[in-house]
Amino acid sequence: MNGNEFNSFLIRFSDQKIYLLLTHISLCLFLFTIGLSRVYIGVHSFNQILLGWCYGIIVLVLYLKHFKKRSHRILKIQAF
């Protein structure tokens, strides 16, 4: 499955919760295996991979908090 097929899959099934959940799980597993493969081939140590995962989670949480706060402001402005 190339990138175009995957994106069309996401757009087609994004309104159905089970497909959205399966997509999130598959993406998390994909990222997890990429990290482990980097340890396996000896490019990084496990501590570096773990730190990268933690950093990614922190950035994601901060982004989602900012996006949620901003979307509420936009919705209030559009309501008027």
Secondary structure, DSSP 4 states (H G I P E B T S, - for coil): --HHHHHHHHHHHTTSHHHHHHHHHHHHHHHHHHHHHHHHTTSS-HHHHHHHHHHHHHHHHHHHHHHHHHHHHHHHHHH-
